Amino acid sequence: MFDGKYCGQVARVSRLSTSVLLTCAAIGVATGLVGGIAGWLTVPLLGWLPVLYGFVLGVHVLPGIIAQEVLRMPWVALTTHVLAALVSSALAPIYAWQFVGTAILFGGIQELVAAVVRYRSWAPWRYFISAVVIGAIVAAAVFFAADVDEFALWAQIVYLALAVLGPVAWTGVGLAVGAGLRRAGIGRRTTT
């Protein structure tokens, strides 16, 4: 009566196993806490030291970078970003829609860059490409959100440079964390 065909089909269709989802959730909770703290720093930062705003905003690349470095498979960046956004929203509910929008945008860019190389290259350069793209978007967004055109020219340059470098620097942090987790035995074993 039971031939096992149904179970085999379900296993093949399911791309994100329970262990992968749990790993995404753990990364999402940890990075969501960081994102929530960054959310609460936004207003004081814009009031006291606005030049650092873009750099701090770059922290939101962490969920996808760590998840992709640890798991090295499709959809983990976007999944982890959304989970992190939910955690950040619990900490700073006033920014809930910004967290969700950022998660979809940043996670989508990270997934797109990984898809372009067909999820086969996990070399650091690939992560930094997504970081530079995200940095350019962050720089454009913060330019208008913080009225950067009101700053002195040198402050505009520093502000925009830090907005681009923020995601790049946080990507380096995320890669280091992800590599440490892989050395600790968390995640998939791949050779690339």
C-alpha positions as CSV (number, residue, x, y, z in Angstrom):
1,M,0.0,0.0,0.0
2,F,2.7,2.5,0.9
3,D,5.2,2.9,-1.8
4,G,7.2,5.9,-0.6
5,K,6.6,8.0,-3.7
6,Y,4.7,10.7,-2.0
7,C,7.4,11.2,0.6
8,G,10.1,11.4,-2.0
9,Q,8.2,14.1,-3.9
10,V,7.7,16.2,-0.9
11,A,11.4,16.0,0.1
12,R,12.5,17.1,-3.4
13,V,10.0,20.1,-3.5
14,S,11.0,21.4,-0.1
15,R,14.0,23.7,-0.7
16,L,14.4,25.1,2.8
17,S,14.5,22.3,5.3
18,T,13.6,22.7,8.9
19,S,17.3,23.0,9.9
20,V,17.9,25.7,7.3
21,L,14.8,27.6,8.5
22,L,16.0,27.3,12.1
23,T,19.4,28.6,11.1
24,C,17.8,31.5,9.3
25,A,15.7,32.2,12.3
26,A,18.6,32.2,14.7
27,I,20.6,34.5,12.4
28,G,17.4,36.6,12.0
29,V,16.9,37.0,15.7
30,A,20.5,38.0,16.4
31,T,20.7,40.5,13.5
32,G,17.2,41.7,14.1
33,L,18.3,42.8,17.6
34,V,21.2,44.7,16.1
35,G,18.8,46.2,13.5
36,G,16.3,47.3,16.2
37,I,19.1,49.0,18.1
38,A,20.2,50.8,14.9
39,G,16.6,51.9,14.4
40,W,16.5,53.6,17.8
41,L,19.8,55.2,17.1
42,T,18.4,56.9,13.9
43,V,16.8,60.0,15.4
44,P,19.6,60.8,17.9
45,L,22.2,60.2,15.2
46,L,20.4,62.5,12.7
47,G,20.2,65.2,15.4
48,W,23.8,65.0,16.8
49,L,26.0,63.3,14.2
50,P,24.1,62.9,10.9
51,V,27.3,62.1,8.9
52,L,27.2,58.6,10.4
53,Y,23.6,57.8,9.6
54,G,24.4,56.0,6.3
55,F,27.1,54.0,7.9
56,V,24.8,52.8,10.7
57,L,22.0,52.1,8.1
58,G,24.5,49.6,6.5
59,V,24.1,47.3,9.5
60,H,20.9,46.0,7.8
61,V,23.0,44.0,5.3
62,L,24.0,41.5,8.1
63,P,21.1,39.1,8.0
64,G,21.6,38.1,4.3
65,I,25.3,38.1,4.3
66,I,25.6,35.9,7.4
67,A,22.9,33.5,6.1
68,Q,24.4,33.2,2.7
69,E,27.9,32.7,4.0
70,V,26.7,30.0,6.5
71,L,24.2,28.2,4.3
72,R,25.3,28.9,0.8
73,M,21.9,28.3,-0.9
74,P,19.1,30.1,-2.6
75,W,16.5,32.2,-0.7
76,V,18.3,32.2,2.7
77,A,19.2,35.9,2.4
78,L,15.6,37.1,1.8
79,T,14.2,34.6,4.4
80,T,16.6,35.8,7.1
81,H,16.1,39.4,6.2
82,V,12.4,39.1,6.7
83,L,12.8,37.3,10.0
84,A,15.3,39.9,11.2
85,A,12.8,42.7,10.1
86,L,10.1,41.1,12.3
87,V,12.5,41.0,15.3
88,S,13.6,44.6,14.7
89,S,10.0,45.7,14.4
90,A,9.3,44.2,17.8
91,L,12.1,46.2,19.3
92,A,11.3,49.5,17.4
93,P,7.7,49.2,16.2
94,I,7.7,52.8,15.0
95,Y,10.1,51.7,12.1
96,A,8.3,48.4,11.3
97,W,7.5,49.3,7.7
98,Q,11.0,50.7,7.1
99,F,12.5,47.4,8.5
100,V,10.3,45.3,6.2
101,G,11.0,47.4,3.1
102,T,14.7,47.4,3.8
103,A,14.6,43.6,4.3
104,I,12.9,43.0,1.0
105,L,15.2,45.5,-0.8
106,F,18.5,44.4,0.7
107,G,17.6,40.7,0.8
108,G,16.4,40.9,-2.8
109,I,19.6,42.5,-4.0
110,Q,21.7,39.9,-2.2
111,E,19.6,37.1,-3.7
112,L,19.8,38.7,-7.2
113,V,23.6,38.9,-7.1
114,A,23.8,35.3,-5.9
115,A,21.3,34.2,-8.7
116,V,23.4,36.0,-11.3
117,V,26.3,33.6,-10.5
118,R,23.8,30.8,-10.2
119,Y,24.4,30.3,-6.5
120,R,27.7,28.7,-7.3
121,S,30.2,31.4,-6.3
122,W,30.6,32.2,-2.6
123,A,33.8,34.1,-3.0
124,P,34.0,37.4,-1.0
125,W,33.9,39.6,-4.2
126,R,30.3,38.4,-4.8
127,Y,29.2,39.7,-1.4
128,F,30.9,43.0,-1.9
129,I,29.2,43.6,-5.2
130,S,25.8,43.4,-3.5
131,A,27.3,45.7,-0.7
132,V,28.3,48.4,-3.2
133,V,24.9,48.2,-5.0
134,I,23.2,48.5,-1.6
135,G,25.6,51.3,-0.6
136,A,24.8,53.3,-3.7
137,I,21.0,53.0,-2.9
138,V,21.6,53.9,0.7
139,A,23.7,56.9,-0.3
140,A,20.9,58.1,-2.6
141,A,18.2,57.5,0.0
142,V,20.1,59.3,2.8
143,F,21.0,62.2,0.6
144,F,17.3,63.0,0.3
145,A,16.1,61.8,3.7
146,A,18.6,63.9,5.6
147,D,18.8,67.0,3.4
148,V,22.5,66.4,2.7
149,D,22.4,69.2,0.1
150,E,22.2,71.6,3.1
151,F,25.6,70.5,4.4
152,A,29.0,71.9,3.5
153,L,30.5,70.2,0.4
154,W,33.1,68.3,2.5
155,A,30.3,67.0,4.8
156,Q,28.3,65.9,1.8
157,I,31.3,64.0,0.4
158,V,32.0,62.3,3.8
159,Y,28.3,61.6,4.3
160,L,27.9,59.9,1.0
161,A,31.2,58.0,1.2
162,L,30.2,56.6,4.6
163,A,26.8,55.7,3.3
164,V,28.4,53.6,0.5
165,L,31.2,52.3,2.8
166,G,28.7,51.3,5.6
167,P,27.2,48.3,3.8
168,V,30.7,47.3,2.6
169,A,32.2,47.4,6.1
170,W,29.2,45.6,7.6
171,T,29.5,43.0,4.8
172,G,33.1,42.3,6.0
173,V,31.8,41.9,9.5
174,G,29.0,39.6,8.3
175,L,31.5,37.5,6.3
176,A,33.7,37.1,9.4
177,V,30.8,36.1,11.6
178,G,29.5,33.7,8.9
179,A,33.0,32.1,8.5
180,G,33.2,31.7,12.2
181,L,29.9,30.0,12.4
182,R,30.9,27.6,9.6
183,R,34.1,26.8,11.4
184,A,32.0,26.0,14.5
185,G,30.1,23.5,12.4
186,I,27.0,25.5,11.6
187,G,25.7,25.5,8.1
188,R,26.2,23.5,4.9
189,R,29.6,22.1,3.8
190,T,30.5,23.4,0.4
191,T,33.8,23.8,-1.4
192,T,33.4,27.0,-3.3
